[in-house]
Amino acid sequence: MANEPLISIVVPMYNSEKYISECLESIIGQTFKDFEVIIVDDCSTDNSLAIVEDYVQKFADIGQELKILKRTENSGYGSIPRNEGLEIARGKYVYFVDSDDLISEDALENLYDVAEKSQAEVLICKKHLISLGEGEEAFKNLSLSGDRNDNNIELVPNDLPLRLKAWMKNYFPQSPWKKFIRRDFLIENNIKFLNIMQEDSIWTFEIICLAEKIVMTPHVCYIYRKHKNSVCDDAFSTSINPDIIYKKFDRVMHGLNYLDEFMGRLEFFKQSSEIRYMIIQRILEQNLMWIYTSYKDAEPFQIYESIRKAIENESEKTDIVISSLVGFSFNLIKMLEKNQNNLNADKFKF
């Protein structure tokens, strides 16, 4: 194995004792062998870390390195662990895998082959498998997400207006684990995850704007395990607490400020305030709808109070962010008042 592996697999982990073994076994069984694995433990309180430590020698026996980073403070999201894993990664390519998921045995081989042949900075997977089971059942109850008949490798045109139109239509998957990326591209462009809700949407947006070459691949490489203990399902509580709602709004505002500053550095957006506003509005809509639907039992006045508090307590927001927040939020409140009983968390998926 070369001194510098071709692929770095970064796995953020928090309380994954039920799943981390299967995740690591799926990595050990890869047909492609030139990789390293970086586990970033986000202060797990269960047996996750001990399980991973038992795998260090197993990886060494097959010539791969398993690194473990132990954080001293829980971050609450996968953002900081992914960033810290990227900092010590040495591979030509980086692949982010969640600790409760799995990858197909030829995932790395297929992704590396397409990346090398296309010389793309970014590969995006069109399809993945969804598992509803655990243990042996994880492989018995699989469903395909994506067009079964779409088997073409596609080069995304290096045309920013065209890419933005596609992004607005949800053409680009947001999940980090649907992307296989050249590490030097991320480092040179300082692309990192923000420690906010739905951090992958802004991270993906930066990639779409900055990559010279993006390829969409039909290879089914990832098995997403859907279960009641997943981070996505635990991210929100249905109990009404204005302070907690405010904290979530605060994270949204931080993300919007960052996004607006990012677009302000690109000449295209300097020349198009309308598109810049539309992007802000789109990200805001995704995040606020995610919050609202998770608090479907909240009274509109409680949500209004959180919005007002978020606006008043932030002194560094740009005008475009404030105008977007005010305009969209009050329209959404009207919708809540009209359709309070019909709103449910499954209605809106982004």
C-alpha positions in Angstrom: 0.0 0.0 0.0 1.3 3.4 -0.9 2.3 5.9 1.8 -0.6 8.1 0.8 -3.8 6.2 0.2 -5.9 6.9 -2.8 -9.1 7.3 -0.8 -9.9 8.7 2.7 -13.2 7.5 4.2 -14.3 9.9 6.9 -16.9 8.5 9.3 -18.5 10.9 12.0 -19.8 8.8 14.9 -22.0 9.3 17.9 -23.6 6.5 19.8 -23.6 4.0 17.0 -22.9 0.8 18.9 -25.8 -1.0 17.1 -24.5 -0.2 13.7 -20.8 0.7 13.5 -19.6 -2.9 13.2 -21.7 -3.5 10.1 -20.5 -0.2 8.7 -16.8 -1.1 9.2 -17.4 -4.6 7.9 -18.8 -3.2 4.7 -15.6 -1.1 4.4 -13.2 -4.0 5.2 -14.9 -6.1 2.4 -14.2 -3.6 -0.4 -12.8 -4.9 -3.6 -10.7 -1.7 -3.8 -8.0 -1.9 -1.1 -6.0 1.4 -1.3 -7.8 3.5 1.4 -7.7 4.8 4.9 -10.6 5.1 7.4 -10.9 8.0 9.8 -13.5 7.6 12.6 -14.3 10.9 14.4 -16.0 10.1 17.7 -18.2 13.0 18.8 -18.2 12.0 22.5 -20.2 8.8 22.3 -21.7 7.7 25.6 -22.3 4.1 24.6 -19.9 1.3 23.5 -19.2 2.7 20.0 -15.6 3.7 20.7 -14.6 0.4 22.2 -16.1 -1.4 19.2 -14.1 0.8 16.8 -10.9 0.3 18.7 -11.3 -3.5 18.3 -11.3 -2.9 14.5 -7.9 -1.2 14.4 -6.0 -4.5 14.2 -8.5 -6.0 11.8 -7.8 -3.2 9.3 -4.1 -3.4 9.9 -4.3 -7.2 9.0 -5.5 -6.3 5.6 -3.0 -3.5 5.1 -5.4 -0.6 5.8 -5.2 2.1 8.4 -8.0 2.9 10.8 -7.5 6.2 12.6 -9.6 7.3 15.5 -10.1 11.0 16.5 -11.7 11.5 19.9 -13.5 14.8 20.3 -13.6 16.4 23.8 -17.0 18.1 23.3 -20.1 17.0 21.5 -20.8 19.1 18.4 -24.4 18.1 18.0 -24.1 17.6 14.2 -21.9 15.8 11.8 -20.3 19.0 10.5 -17.4 19.5 12.8 -16.4 15.8 12.9 -16.4 15.7 9.1 -14.2 18.8 9.0 -11.8 17.4 11.5 -11.6 14.1 9.6 -10.8 16.0 6.4 -8.0 17.9 8.1 -6.0 14.7 8.7 -7.1 12.9 5.5 -4.3 12.0 3.1 -6.2 10.4 0.2 -6.5 11.8 -3.3 -10.3 11.5 -2.9 -12.6 11.8 0.2 -15.7 9.8 0.8 -18.0 10.6 3.7 -19.9 7.7 5.2 -22.3 7.9 8.2 -21.6 5.5 11.0 -25.0 3.7 10.8 -24.9 3.1 7.1 -23.1 0.7 4.8 -21.4 0.8 1.4 -21.6 -1.9 -1.4 -18.6 -4.1 -1.8 -17.5 -2.5 -5.1 -18.4 1.1 -4.1 -14.8 2.4 -3.9 -13.7 0.5 -7.0 -16.5 2.0 -9.1 -16.2 5.5 -7.7 -12.4 5.6 -8.1 -12.7 4.2 -11.7 -15.2 6.8 -12.8 -13.3 9.7 -11.1 -10.0 8.8 -12.7 -11.5 8.3 -16.2 -13.5 11.5 -16.1 -10.9 13.6 -14.1 -13.8 15.2 -12.3 -13.3 17.0 -9.0 -16.7 15.8 -7.9 -18.8 12.6 -8.5 -22.4 12.6 -7.5 -24.3 9.3 -7.1 -27.8 9.4 -8.7 -29.0 6.3 -6.8 -28.7 4.6 -3.4 -30.3 1.7 -1.5 -32.5 2.2 1.5 -32.5 -0.4 4.3 -35.2 -0.7 6.9 -33.6 -3.6 8.9 -30.8 -4.4 11.3 -28.3 -7.3 11.2 -29.1 -9.8 8.5 -32.4 -8.1 7.9 -30.5 -5.0 6.7 -29.7 -6.8 3.5 -33.1 -8.5 3.0 -35.3 -5.4 2.9 -33.7 -3.1 0.5 -35.3 -0.6 -1.8 -33.8 1.5 -4.6 -33.9 5.3 -4.4 -33.5 6.8 -7.9 -34.4 5.9 -11.5 -33.8 2.2 -12.0 -33.4 2.7 -15.8 -31.0 5.6 -15.5 -27.6 4.0 -16.2 -25.8 6.8 -17.9 -22.7 8.6 -16.6 -23.4 12.3 -17.2 -21.1 15.3 -17.3 -22.7 18.3 -15.7 -22.0 21.4 -18.0 -19.6 23.9 -16.5 -22.3 26.6 -16.9 -23.2 28.3 -13.6 -26.6 29.7 -14.6 -27.6 26.2 -15.9 -26.3 24.5 -12.8 -28.2 26.9 -10.6 -31.4 26.2 -12.5 -30.8 22.5 -11.9 -30.0 23.1 -8.3 -33.3 25.0 -7.8 -35.1 21.9 -9.2 -33.4 19.6 -6.7 -31.3 17.9 -9.4 -28.2 17.7 -7.1 -28.6 15.5 -4.1 -27.6 17.2 -0.9 -26.3 14.3 1.2 -22.5 14.3 1.7 -22.5 10.5 1.3 -23.7 10.8 -2.3 -20.5 12.6 -3.3 -17.0 11.4 -4.0 -14.7 14.4 -4.0 -11.0 15.2 -4.8 -9.5 16.3 -1.5 -7.3 19.1 -3.1 -10.5 20.7 -4.5 -12.1 21.0 -1.0 -8.8 22.3 0.5 -8.0 24.8 -2.2 -11.5 26.3 -2.1 -11.7 26.0 1.7 -15.0 24.2 1.5 -16.1 23.0 4.9 -19.3 22.1 6.6 -21.0 24.7 8.7 -22.2 23.6 12.2 -25.8 24.3 11.4 -29.0 22.4 10.5 -29.0 21.0 7.0 -25.4 21.9 6.6 -25.2 19.7 3.5 -27.4 22.1 1.5 -24.9 25.0 1.7 -21.9 22.7 1.4 -23.4 21.3 -1.8 -24.2 24.7 -3.1 -20.5 25.8 -2.8 -19.4 22.6 -4.6 -21.9 23.3 -7.5 -20.6 26.8 -7.8 -16.9 26.1 -7.7 -16.2 22.7 -9.3 -14.9 22.8 -12.8 -16.0 19.3 -13.6 -18.9 17.4 -12.0 -20.0 13.9 -13.1 -23.2 12.2 -12.2 -22.8 8.4 -11.8 -25.5 5.7 -11.8 -23.4 3.3 -9.7 -25.3 2.2 -6.6 -22.6 2.5 -3.9 -24.4 3.4 -0.7 -26.9 1.7 1.7 -28.8 4.3 3.7 -30.2 2.7 6.9 -33.5 4.3 7.9 -34.3 3.8 11.6 -35.9 5.6 14.5 -32.6 6.5 16.1 -31.1 8.2 13.1 -29.7 11.7 13.5 -32.3 13.1 11.0 -35.2 11.6 13.0 -33.8 12.8 16.3 -32.9 16.3 15.2 -36.2 17.8 16.2 -38.7 17.6 19.0 -42.4 18.1 18.8 -42.5 19.7 22.2 -43.0 23.4 22.0 -40.1 25.4 23.5 -39.6 28.9 22.0 -36.0 29.0 23.2 -35.1 25.8 21.4 -37.0 27.0 18.3 -35.0 30.3 18.5 -31.7 28.4 18.7 -32.6 26.6 15.5 -33.5 29.8 13.8 -30.2 31.2 15.0 -28.3 28.4 13.2 -30.4 29.1 10.1 -29.4 32.7 10.2 -25.7 31.9 10.6 -26.0 29.7 7.5 -27.7 32.4 5.5 -25.1 35.0 6.4 -22.4 32.7 5.3 -24.2 31.9 2.1 -24.7 35.6 1.3 -21.0 36.4 2.0 -20.0 33.5 -0.2 -22.1 34.7 -3.2 -20.8 38.2 -2.6 -17.3 36.9 -3.5 -18.3 35.5 -6.9 -18.6 37.8 -9.9 -21.6 36.1 -11.2 -23.7 36.9 -8.1 -22.3 40.4 -7.9 -23.9 41.0 -11.3 -27.2 39.3 -10.4 -28.9 40.4 -7.2 -32.2 38.7 -8.3 -30.6 35.3 -8.5 -28.7 35.9 -5.3 -32.0 36.7 -3.5 -33.6 33.6 -5.0 -30.9 31.4 -3.7 -31.2 32.9 -0.2 -34.9 32.4 -0.3 -34.6 28.8 -1.4 -32.2 27.8 1.4 -34.3 29.7 3.9 -37.5 28.0 2.7 -35.9 24.5 3.1 -34.6 25.2 6.6 -37.7 27.0 7.9 -40.1 24.4 6.5 -38.0 21.7 8.2 -38.4 23.5 11.5 -42.1 24.3 11.1 -43.1 20.8 10.1 -41.2 19.4 13.2 -43.3 21.7 15.4 -46.6 21.1 13.7 -48.4 21.4 17.1 -47.0 24.8 17.8 -49.3 27.8 17.7 -48.5 30.4 15.0 -47.9 33.1 17.6 -45.1 31.0 19.2 -43.4 30.6 15.9 -43.8 34.4 15.3 -42.2 35.1 18.6 -39.2 33.0 17.7 -38.8 34.7 14.4 -39.0 38.1 16.0 -36.4 37.1 18.6 -34.1 35.8 16.0 -34.3 39.0 14.0 -33.8 41.3 17.0 -30.9 39.4 18.6 -28.8 39.2 15.5 -26.8 42.4 14.7 -24.7 41.1 11.8 -27.3 40.0 9.3 -27.3 41.5 5.9 -30.3 43.3 4.4 -30.9 40.5 1.9 -31.1 37.9 4.7 -33.5 40.0 6.9 -35.8 40.7 4.0 -35.9 37.1 3.0 -36.6 35.9 6.5 -39.3 38.5 7.1 -41.1 37.9 3.8 -41.0 34.2 3.8 -41.7 33.7 7.5 -44.9 35.8 7.6 -46.2 34.1 4.5 -45.6 30.8 6.1 -47.3 31.8 9.3 -50.4 32.7 7.3 -50.3 29.2 5.7 -50.0 27.7 9.2 -53.0 29.6 10.4 -55.0 28.4 7.5 -53.9 24.8 7.3 -52.9 24.1 10.9 -54.6 20.7 11.1 -53.4 19.5 7.7 -49.7 20.2 8.2 -47.6 17.1 8.8 -43.9 16.3 8.9 -44.1 13.9 5.9 -45.6 16.5 3.5 -42.4 18.3 2.9 -39.3 16.5 1.9 -36.2 18.2 0.5 
